[in-house]
Amino acid sequence: MKRATTFMVEKASTNGGYVWSYLPDMSRRWGEIEATPNMIWVQPPGTATMGHLFLDAYHATGDDYYYQAAEAVAGALIRGQHRSGGWHYFIDFGGPAATRHWYETIGKNAWRMEEFQHYADNSTFDDMGTSEAAQFLLRIYLEKQDPKYRPALEKAVNFVLDSQYPAGGWPQRWPFDPNYPGYQSYITFNDEVAAENVKFLLMAYQHLGDTRVLDAITRGMNVYLLTQQAAPQAGWALQYTLDLKPAAARTYEPNALHTASTADNVEQLMNFYRMTGDGRFLARIPEALDWLDSVRLAEGQGQGSRRFPTFIEIGTNKPVYVHRRGSNVVNGTYYWDYSPEATLGHYSAFRSIDVPRLRRDYEALKALPVAEATRDSPLLAANAKPLPRFFVSGGMVGSDLNAGSVTATPRDLIRSLNSQGWWPTPLKATSNPYKGDGSPTPAPGDFRSTHVGDETDTSPYTTDHPVTGISTATYMANMVKLMGALRPER
């Protein structure tokens, strides 16, 4: 564990931060998309995840080296914290000109990565980057009550409060940048934006005693009630306009209801009931579950266990399917229709949802006396429970195409750590190097269901011929496995 961590800290980090993967000679590196040597990635499983892992290892071993590594992560995140108080997907220590150049080259030509095609001078709640970074700063502050972390932590709390709408939801990005598409301002459920912000504010209330957040927490929970659609389509969309109407976002996210978000929101409503005892959070769950049952595909349709279409047309209750034509961001187009043939490879057209389990959970929760259901509520409990001592699990994936579960034994992991101190990992995720803007004429080939288009598309994709490299996700998953062997009670 110490040898592997020493390599990551002394060889892989940039100013205390990390990306997702590296070639052994460090000639190329990637977050969700290719990064420059001056960049670190905030989006999980990135820099803040590494900080959590270091604190986990500190708790498992008592070795102060891991705490120092966590402090370096905190320093990187504070240095890269946006003036608004949140964080972007990445931090570029090369400065604004270098960031703009990256957007004008690599970002601009990543066909399917629309969130990276436009520079924006703001912070994002997307993919839990801001939430995880804020939680990590809270955690390292509480570890030793070190006052040097308090200003950045307060700034993060204020960012979540200031960016919330009166109705209770949060935009995808804030403050708004006119250079970015308009959907940045929509109330967003995608990637658990609202749920993660409520979670962080609860932590701030419990562990900082900040009562300012209570109203924001209440409104953050209530927005779920305000945005649930009327029966018989009692589900949710990924995002909403400020007048609470479902809206489209990226060009492969049409204005439609979203089955997976509906299932996630049902789970959140049950969590909110456990926190408040407020029956409103349970009242319309049966309607949502009935709607999910109504759109389940017949036997033999879908993809294996994925029997729920991702998107459902508002009004007709018909599945809609997203497709694309062309070969790169210049000549390519996304569109939707009612055909399940040749759907996107990078954004699944079908979802696996366990509606019977959700019904059982709902019925069991409804049957409990309110006092029992809310017994462990972070809002109602007299004393706040301490933060968990271990935050990182071995199965963290996020959007990292190299991440996966660890099947090796601790003995095998010890033996497979190479002489330099890193675990050789087949980098399944790669990308085409930037070589200029795409042609307006489509290249030959069928790119409808691939992760990447022609050779000018800088989007990440999985390859059948991976090179061996360094993966932070592998490092973290292996460390979790070794900590489990060191401290079985973990």
C-alpha positions in Angstrom: 0.0 0.0 0.0 2.7 2.4 0.9 4.8 1.7 -2.2 1.8 2.1 -4.5 0.8 5.4 -2.8 4.3 6.8 -2.9 4.3 6.3 -6.7 0.9 8.0 -7.1 1.9 10.9 -4.9 5.5 11.4 -6.2 5.2 10.4 -9.8 1.5 10.6 -11.0 0.2 13.6 -9.2 0.1 17.2 -10.6 0.2 19.8 -7.9 -1.5 17.2 -5.6 -4.2 16.2 -8.0 -4.8 13.3 -10.4 -6.5 12.3 -13.6 -8.0 8.9 -14.3 -5.3 7.1 -16.3 -1.8 7.6 -17.7 0.6 5.9 -20.2 3.6 4.6 -18.4 5.9 7.3 -19.9 3.3 10.0 -19.0 3.1 11.0 -22.7 -0.7 10.9 -22.6 -3.2 11.0 -19.9 -7.0 11.0 -19.5 -9.8 12.0 -17.3 -13.2 11.4 -18.9 -11.5 12.8 -22.0 -7.8 13.3 -22.9 -6.1 15.8 -20.5 -3.0 17.8 -20.7 0.0 17.5 -18.3 -1.2 20.6 -16.5 -4.7 19.2 -15.8 -6.2 17.3 -12.9 -9.6 15.8 -13.0 -12.3 16.7 -10.3 -15.1 14.6 -11.7 -15.2 11.2 -9.9 -13.4 8.9 -9.7 -10.9 11.7 -9.7 -8.9 13.9 -7.4 -11.4 14.2 -4.5 -12.0 10.4 -4.7 -8.2 10.0 -4.3 -8.4 12.4 -1.3 -11.1 10.2 0.3 -9.0 7.1 -0.4 -6.0 8.6 1.3 -8.0 9.5 4.4 -9.4 5.9 4.4 -5.8 4.6 4.3 -4.8 6.9 7.1 -7.6 5.5 9.2 -6.7 1.9 8.3 -3.0 2.3 9.0 -2.4 5.3 11.2 0.4 6.3 8.9 0.6 10.1 8.6 2.0 9.8 5.0 -1.6 9.2 3.9 -2.9 12.2 5.7 -0.2 14.3 4.0 -1.3 12.9 0.7 -4.9 13.9 1.5 -3.7 17.4 2.4 -2.0 17.7 -1.0 -5.3 16.8 -2.6 -7.1 19.4 -0.5 -4.5 22.0 -1.6 -5.1 21.2 -5.2 -8.9 21.4 -4.9 -8.7 24.7 -3.0 -6.3 26.2 -5.6 -8.6 25.2 -8.4 -11.9 26.1 -6.6 -13.9 28.5 -8.9 -14.5 31.9 -7.5 -18.2 31.0 -7.2 -17.3 28.3 -4.7 -17.8 25.2 -6.8 -15.7 23.2 -9.2 -15.4 22.5 -12.9 -14.9 19.0 -14.3 -11.2 19.6 -14.2 -8.6 22.1 -13.0 -6.1 23.4 -15.5 -3.0 24.7 -13.8 -1.8 25.9 -17.2 -4.1 29.0 -16.9 -7.0 30.4 -18.8 -5.3 30.5 -22.2 -4.4 26.8 -21.9 -7.9 25.9 -20.9 -9.4 27.7 -23.9 -7.0 26.0 -26.2 -8.0 22.6 -24.9 -11.6 23.5 -25.5 -10.9 24.7 -29.0 -9.1 21.5 -29.9 -9.8 18.3 -27.9 -13.0 19.4 -26.3 -14.6 20.9 -29.5 -14.0 17.7 -31.5 -15.3 15.2 -28.9 -18.5 14.3 -30.8 -20.5 12.6 -28.0 -19.0 14.7 -25.2 -21.2 17.8 -25.6 -20.4 19.1 -22.1 -16.8 19.6 -23.2 -17.5 21.3 -26.5 -18.1 24.7 -25.1 -15.9 26.7 -22.7 -17.8 28.0 -19.7 -16.4 30.1 -16.8 -18.5 28.5 -14.1 -18.8 25.5 -11.8 -20.8 22.3 -12.4 -23.0 20.0 -10.4 -22.8 17.4 -13.1 -21.4 14.0 -12.3 -21.1 14.8 -8.6 -17.7 16.7 -9.1 -18.6 19.7 -6.9 -20.5 17.5 -4.4 -17.6 15.1 -3.9 -15.0 17.9 -3.6 -17.1 19.7 -1.1 -17.7 16.5 1.0 -13.9 15.9 0.9 -13.1 19.4 2.2 -15.7 18.9 5.0 -14.1 15.5 5.8 -10.5 16.7 6.0 -11.6 19.8 8.0 -13.3 17.6 10.6 -10.4 15.1 10.7 -8.2 17.5 12.8 -10.4 20.7 12.9 -7.7 22.4 10.9 -8.9 26.0 10.4 -7.0 26.5 7.1 -9.8 24.4 5.4 -12.7 26.3 6.8 -12.8 29.2 4.3 -12.9 27.0 1.2 -15.5 24.8 2.9 -17.7 27.7 3.7 -17.3 29.0 0.2 -18.5 25.6 -1.1 -21.6 25.6 1.2 -22.4 29.2 0.1 -22.1 28.0 -3.5 -24.8 25.3 -3.0 -27.0 27.8 -1.2 -26.6 30.7 -3.7 -27.2 28.5 -6.8 -30.5 27.0 -5.6 -33.7 28.1 -7.2 -36.6 29.3 -5.0 -38.6 26.2 -6.1 -35.8 24.1 -4.6 -33.9 22.6 -7.5 -30.4 23.4 -8.8 -29.1 24.1 -12.3 -26.5 21.9 -13.9 -24.0 24.8 -13.9 -23.7 28.1 -12.1 -23.3 31.0 -12.5 -24.7 31.0 -16.0 -22.3 31.6 -18.9 -23.7 32.9 -22.2 -21.1 30.8 -24.1 -22.7 27.6 -23.0 -26.0 26.0 -24.2 -29.1 27.1 -22.4 -29.8 23.8 -20.7 -27.1 24.7 -18.1 -29.8 26.7 -16.3 -32.4 24.0 -16.1 -33.5 22.3 -12.8 -31.5 19.1 -13.0 -32.0 15.6 -11.6 -29.6 14.0 -14.0 -26.6 12.4 -12.2 -28.3 13.0 -8.9 -27.6 16.7 -8.8 -30.5 17.5 -6.4 -29.9 14.4 -4.2 -26.2 15.1 -3.9 -26.7 18.7 -2.9 -29.3 17.7 -0.3 -26.8 15.1 1.0 -24.0 17.7 1.3 -26.2 20.2 3.0 -27.3 17.6 5.5 -23.6 17.0 6.3 -23.0 20.7 6.7 -26.0 20.9 9.1 -24.9 17.9 11.2 -21.2 18.6 11.4 -20.9 22.3 11.0 -24.1 23.2 12.9 -25.0 25.5 10.0 -28.8 26.1 10.4 -28.9 28.3 7.3 -29.1 25.1 5.2 -32.3 23.8 6.7 -34.6 25.8 4.4 -32.5 24.8 1.4 -32.7 21.1 2.4 -36.5 21.4 2.7 -36.8 23.1 -0.7 -34.4 20.6 -2.2 -36.6 17.8 -1.2 -39.8 19.5 -2.1 -38.8 20.0 -5.7 -39.2 16.3 -6.3 -42.9 16.7 -5.4 -43.3 19.8 -7.6 -41.8 18.1 -10.7 -43.5 14.7 -10.7 -45.9 14.6 -13.6 -49.6 13.9 -13.4 -51.0 10.4 -13.7 -51.0 8.3 -15.8 -47.5 9.5 -16.6 -46.4 10.1 -13.0 -42.7 10.0 -13.7 -39.9 12.5 -13.9 -37.7 14.0 -16.7 -33.9 14.5 -16.4 -34.3 18.3 -16.3 -37.0 21.0 -16.1 -37.4 24.7 -17.1 -37.8 27.2 -14.4 -41.6 27.0 -14.8 -41.3 23.3 -13.9 -41.9 21.8 -17.4 -39.8 18.9 -18.7 -37.1 20.0 -21.1 -34.4 18.6 -23.4 -30.7 19.0 -22.6 -27.9 17.5 -24.7 -28.9 16.7 -28.2 -29.2 13.0 -27.3 -31.4 13.8 -24.3 -34.9 14.7 -25.8 -37.7 16.3 -24.0 -39.2 13.2 -22.5 -39.7 11.3 -19.3 -36.8 9.2 -18.0 -37.4 5.8 -16.5 -34.2 5.5 -14.6 -34.5 8.9 -13.1 -38.0 8.1 -12.0 -36.8 5.0 -10.2 -34.0 7.0 -8.6 -36.4 9.7 -7.5 -38.7 7.1 -5.9 -35.7 6.0 -3.9 -35.1 9.5 -2.9 -38.7 10.1 -1.8 -38.4 7.2 0.5 -35.2 8.6 1.9 -36.9 12.0 2.5 -39.7 10.3 4.3 -37.2 8.6 6.6 -35.7 12.0 7.3 -38.9 13.9 7.9 -41.9 11.6 8.5 -43.8 13.7 6.0 -46.4 11.6 4.3 -46.3 13.7 1.1 -43.1 12.0 0.1 -44.8 8.6 0.0 -48.2 9.7 -1.3 -47.5 9.5 -5.1 -45.0 6.7 -5.2 -47.6 4.1 -6.2 -48.5 6.3 -9.2 -44.8 6.4 -10.3 -44.4 2.7 -9.9 -47.7 2.1 -11.9 -46.3 4.3 -14.7 -43.0 2.3 -14.8 -45.0 -0.9 -15.0 -47.0 0.6 -17.9 -43.9 1.2 -20.0 -42.1 -2.1 -19.4 -41.4 -3.8 -22.7 -42.8 -7.1 -23.6 -40.8 -10.3 -23.3 -38.1 -10.5 -25.9 -37.8 -6.7 -26.3 -35.1 -4.5 -24.8 -31.6 -5.7 -24.1 -31.4 -8.7 -21.8 -32.5 -7.6 -18.3 -32.9 -4.1 -19.6 -36.6 -4.0 -20.3 -37.5 -0.4 -19.7 -36.9 2.2 -22.5 -34.8 5.1 -21.3 -37.0 7.8 -22.7 -40.8 7.9 -22.9 -42.7 10.5 -25.0 -44.8 12.9 -23.0 -48.5 12.5 -23.8 -48.3 9.3 -25.9 -46.4 7.1 -23.5 -44.5 5.7 -26.4 -40.8 4.8 -26.1 -38.5 7.1 -28.1 -35.1 6.1 -29.2 -32.1 8.3 -29.9 -29.8 7.7 -33.0 -27.1 9.5 -34.8 -25.8 9.9 -38.3 -22.5 11.1 -39.7 -19.0 10.5 -38.5 -17.8 13.5 -36.4 -19.0 16.6 -34.6 -18.9 18.7 -37.7 -21.1 16.5 -40.0 -22.8 14.4 -37.3 -26.3 14.8 -36.0 -28.3 13.2 -33.2 -32.0 12.6 -33.6 -34.8 10.5 -32.2 -37.7 8.4 -33.5 -39.7 5.3 -32.4 -37.4 2.7 -33.8 -35.3 0.6 -31.3 -32.8 -0.4 -34.1 -29.2 0.9 -34.1 -29.5 3.0 -31.0 -26.5 4.8 -29.4 -23.7 2.8 -27.9 -22.6 5.5 -25.5 -26.1 6.2 -24.0 -28.2 3.2 -23.4 -31.6 3.1 -24.9 -32.8 0.6 -22.2 -32.7 0.4 -18.4 -32.9 -2.3 -15.8 -35.3 -1.3 -13.0 -36.5 -3.6 -10.2 -40.1 -2.3 -9.7 -41.2 -5.2 -7.5 -38.4 -4.4 -5.1 -39.3 -0.7 -5.0 -42.9 -1.7 -4.3 -41.8 -3.9 -1.4 -39.6 -1.2 0.0 -42.4 1.3 -0.2 -45.0 -1.0 1.5 -42.5 -1.9 4.2 -41.7 1.7 4.9 -45.4 2.8 4.8 -46.2 0.1 7.4 -43.7 1.4 9.9 -44.8 3.7 12.7 -43.4 7.2 11.9 -41.2 7.3 14.9 -39.5 4.0 13.8 -39.2 5.1 10.2 -37.4 8.3 11.2 -35.4 6.9 14.1 -32.0 7.5 12.3 -33.0 10.8 10.6 -30.1 13.3 10.3 -32.7 16.1 10.7 -34.5 14.7 13.7 -31.8 12.9 15.6 -30.6 14.7 18.8 -27.0 13.9 18.1 -25.2 13.8 14.8 -23.5 10.6 14.0 -19.8 10.9 13.1 -18.8 10.7 9.5 -18.0 7.2 8.2 -14.3 6.4 8.7 -14.2 4.9 5.2 -15.7 6.5 2.1 -14.4 4.7 -0.9 -15.7 1.4 -2.1 -13.8 -1.0 -4.4 -16.5 -0.7 -7.1 -16.5 3.0 -7.8 -16.8 3.6 -11.5 -18.3 6.9 -12.4 -17.7 7.5 -16.1 -14.3 5.8 -16.1 -14.4 3.1 -18.8 -11.3 1.5 -17.2 -12.9 1.0 -13.8 -14.2 -2.3 -12.6 -14.4 -4.7 -9.7 -11.3 -6.4 -8.2 -11.3 -10.2 -8.3 -7.7 -10.7 -7.3 -6.7 -11.8 -3.8 -4.7 -9.5 -1.6 -1.7 -11.9 -2.1 -2.1 -11.5 -5.9 -2.3 -7.8 -5.6 0.9 -7.7 -3.6 2.7 -9.8 -6.2 1.4 -7.8 -9.2 2.6 -4.4 -8.0 5.5 -3.8 -10.3 9.0 -2.6 -9.3 8.0 1.1 -10.0 5.1 0.9 -7.6 2.1 0.8 -9.9 -0.4 -1.9 -10.9 -0.2 -2.6 -14.7 -3.7 -2.1 -16.0 -5.0 -2.7 -19.6 -6.3 0.7 -20.5 -9.5 -0.3 -22.2 -10.4 3.4 -22.5 -8.5 5.4 -25.1 -9.1 8.2 -27.6 -7.9 9.5 -30.9 -5.3 12.2 -30.5 -6.4 15.6 -31.7 -5.4 16.1 -35.3 -7.5 19.0 -36.5 -11.2 19.7 -36.9 -13.4 17.1 -38.5 -14.4 17.1 -42.1 -17.9 18.3 -43.2 -18.0 15.1 -45.4 -18.8 11.9 -43.4 -16.1 9.3 -43.5 -16.9 5.8 -44.7 -18.2 3.5 -42.0 -21.1 2.9 -39.7 -20.7 5.1 -36.5 -24.3 4.9 -35.4 -23.7 2.7 -32.3 -20.0 3.2 -31.7 -18.4 5.2 -28.8 -16.3 7.1 -31.3 -16.6 8.4 -34.8 -13.9 8.9 -37.4 -10.2 9.6 -36.6 -10.9 13.2 -35.8 -13.4 12.4 -33.0 -11.6 12.8 -29.7 -14.3 11.1 -27.7 -13.1 8.3 -25.4 -13.9 4.7 -26.5 -13.1 1.2 -25.5 -10.6 -0.7 -27.6 -10.0 -4.4 -28.1 -6.3 -3.7 -28.1 -5.6 -2.0 -24.9 -2.1 -0.7 -23.9 -0.8 -1.3 -20.4 -0.8 1.8 -18.3 -1.6 3.4 -14.9 -5.1 3.7 -13.7 -6.2 5.6 -10.6 -9.4 3.6 -10.4 -7.3 0.4 -10.3 -5.0 1.9 -7.6 -8.1 2.8 -5.5 -9.9 -0.5 -5.9 -6.7 -2.4 -5.0 -6.1 -0.2 -2.0 -9.6 -0.9 -0.8 -9.1 -4.6 -1.2 -5.8 -4.4 0.8 -7.4 -2.3 3.5 -10.0 -4.9 3.8 -7.3 -7.5 4.4 -5.6 -5.2 6.9 -8.8 -4.3 8.8 -11.4 -7.0 8.1 -14.0 -4.9 10.1 -13.8 -2.3 7.4 
